[in-house]
Amino acid sequence: MFITLEGPEGSGKTTAVNTACKKLEEMGYQIVRTREPGGTPIAEQIRNVILDKENTAMDPRTEALLYAASRRQHLVEKVWPAIKEGKIVICDRYLDSSLAYQGGARNLGVDNILNINLFATENTYPDLTLLFDIEPEVGLARIAANSSREVNRLDLEKLDFHHKVRDTFLSLAKRYPDRFVIIDASKSQEEVAQATLKAILDRLCK
């Protein structure tokens, strides 16, 4: 099974999934945790270019193509082999992030970005997408309060950009209701972790 985690910046995906994965492993499931952009050496090199705060001149279409290139390499080297071995792959960000950030917030068009990524991924959609939904103001405040978190080029965008990201994520959840589950990320860490585990177990038991 291929599970992806999505949401605006500072939504707390990582903390919730750490707890959920520990429980799943205790239950005997084989879990592969990974992230995008990155996850493999080549894909991580592309990540460094995309998120470098010095790359302020990067064109939005260049950014979109780099994400798709990193995604392709990640699938080939890590995701597809793990799924073939019967493991559960849980990936922090995937296709829908490109649709929200480049398609929606960068105004390149969701369907334009979808077409680029369907070519790159050979039409690979997740089995389950967990959308950790939170108001951008709250998420960005969490980032500002967490001195240990990496601050990247996208974190520094204006508030309007982050509102467009959230709005596009919510529209994607309506477009793909069979694979999206919305998690209220404004709740306590414990409640978010419980909701995350429940959503994964519900899909595994189908």
C-alpha positions in Angstrom: 0.0 0.0 0.0 1.1 3.5 -0.8 0.1 6.2 1.7 0.9 9.9 1.3 0.8 12.8 3.8 -0.2 16.2 2.7 -1.0 19.6 4.2 0.1 23.2 4.6 3.4 24.2 6.2 3.5 23.5 10.0 0.5 21.0 10.0 2.3 18.6 12.2 2.3 15.6 9.8 5.7 14.2 11.0 4.8 14.1 14.7 1.5 12.3 14.2 2.9 9.8 11.7 5.8 8.9 14.0 3.3 7.8 16.6 1.1 5.9 14.1 4.0 4.1 12.5 5.3 2.9 15.8 1.9 1.4 16.5 1.7 -0.2 13.1 5.1 -1.8 13.4 4.1 -3.2 16.8 1.1 -4.8 15.0 3.5 -6.5 12.6 3.2 -4.3 9.5 6.4 -3.6 7.5 6.6 0.2 7.1 8.9 2.2 4.8 9.0 5.9 5.8 10.2 8.4 3.2 9.7 12.0 2.0 9.5 14.2 -1.0 11.3 15.9 -2.5 14.1 13.5 -1.7 14.1 10.0 -0.3 17.0 8.8 -2.4 20.5 10.3 -3.1 19.7 11.7 -6.5 16.3 12.9 -5.4 17.8 14.6 -2.3 20.2 16.5 -4.6 17.3 17.8 -6.6 15.6 18.7 -3.2 18.6 20.8 -2.3 18.3 22.9 -5.5 14.5 23.3 -5.1 14.4 24.4 -1.5 17.7 26.5 -1.3 16.7 29.9 0.0 19.3 31.5 -2.3 17.5 30.3 -5.4 15.0 33.2 -5.5 15.3 33.5 -9.3 13.8 30.0 -9.9 11.1 30.1 -12.4 7.8 28.4 -11.3 7.8 26.0 -14.2 11.4 25.0 -13.5 10.3 24.4 -9.9 7.4 22.2 -11.1 9.6 20.2 -13.4 12.3 19.7 -10.7 9.7 18.3 -8.3 8.4 15.9 -11.0 12.0 14.8 -11.7 12.7 14.1 -8.1 9.5 12.3 -7.7 10.3 10.0 -10.7 13.7 9.0 -9.3 12.2 8.4 -5.8 9.5 6.1 -7.2 12.0 4.1 -9.3 14.6 3.6 -6.6 12.5 3.4 -3.4 8.7 3.4 -3.6 7.9 0.9 -6.3 10.5 -1.7 -5.0 9.1 -1.5 -1.5 5.5 -1.9 -2.6 6.5 -4.9 -4.8 7.9 -6.5 -1.6 4.6 -6.1 0.1 5.6 -3.2 2.4 3.5 -0.2 3.3 5.2 3.0 2.0 4.3 6.2 3.9 5.6 9.2 2.1 5.7 12.8 3.5 4.3 14.7 0.5 3.8 13.5 -3.1 1.8 14.4 -6.2 -0.9 16.5 -4.4 1.8 18.9 -3.1 2.8 19.8 -6.6 -0.9 20.3 -7.5 -1.4 22.6 -4.5 1.9 24.5 -4.5 2.7 24.9 -8.2 -0.7 24.3 -9.7 -2.7 26.4 -7.2 -0.4 28.8 -5.4 1.9 29.4 -8.3 -1.1 29.7 -10.7 0.3 27.2 -13.2 -3.0 25.3 -13.3 -3.8 22.1 -11.4 -4.4 20.1 -14.5 -1.2 21.3 -16.2 0.8 20.1 -13.2 -1.2 16.9 -13.0 -0.3 16.0 -16.6 3.4 16.6 -16.0 3.3 14.3 -13.0 1.2 11.6 -14.5 4.0 11.3 -17.2 6.7 11.3 -14.5 4.9 8.8 -12.3 3.3 6.6 -14.9 -0.1 7.4 -13.4 0.9 6.2 -9.9 -1.7 7.5 -7.4 -1.6 6.8 -3.7 -4.0 4.3 -2.2 -4.6 6.7 0.7 -3.8 10.4 1.2 -4.1 12.0 4.6 -4.6 15.7 4.4 -3.5 17.4 7.7 -5.6 20.5 7.5 -4.8 23.7 9.4 -5.2 27.5 9.0 -1.9 28.8 7.5 -1.5 31.4 10.3 -1.4 28.6 12.9 0.9 26.4 10.9 3.4 29.3 10.2 3.3 30.3 13.8 4.3 26.7 14.8 7.2 26.9 12.4 8.4 30.2 13.8 8.2 28.7 17.3 10.2 25.6 16.4 13.9 26.6 16.1 15.0 23.1 15.2 12.8 22.9 12.1 14.4 23.5 8.6 13.1 26.8 7.2 13.1 26.5 3.4 12.3 28.7 0.4 8.6 27.9 0.4 8.2 28.7 4.1 9.2 32.3 3.3 6.3 32.9 0.8 3.7 35.5 1.6 0.5 34.5 3.6 -1.7 34.7 0.5 0.5 32.0 -1.1 -0.1 29.6 1.9 -3.9 30.3 1.8 -3.9 29.3 -1.9 -2.1 26.1 -1.0 -4.6 25.2 1.6 -7.6 26.0 -0.6 -6.2 23.8 -3.4 -5.6 20.9 -1.0 -9.2 21.1 0.1 -10.4 21.2 -3.5 -8.3 18.1 -4.2 -10.0 16.3 -1.3 -13.3 17.0 -2.9 -12.0 15.9 -6.3 -10.6 12.6 -5.0 -12.9 11.6 -2.1 -12.1 7.9 -2.4 -8.4 8.4 -1.4 -8.4 11.5 0.7 -9.1 11.6 4.4 -9.0 15.0 6.1 -7.3 15.2 9.6 -8.0 18.2 11.7 -4.4 19.2 12.5 -5.5 22.0 14.9 -6.3 19.4 17.6 -3.8 18.1 20.2 -0.9 15.9 19.1 -2.4 12.9 20.7 -5.8 13.4 18.9 -4.1 13.9 15.6 -2.0 10.8 16.0 -5.1 8.8 16.9 -7.0 10.0 13.9 -4.0 9.2 11.7 -3.7 5.7 13.0 -7.5 5.1 12.6 -7.5 6.3 9.0 -4.6 4.0 8.0 -6.1 1.0 9.8 -9.5 1.6 8.2 -8.0 1.6 4.8 -5.8 -1.5 5.5 -8.9 -3.4 6.7 -10.9 -2.7 3.5 
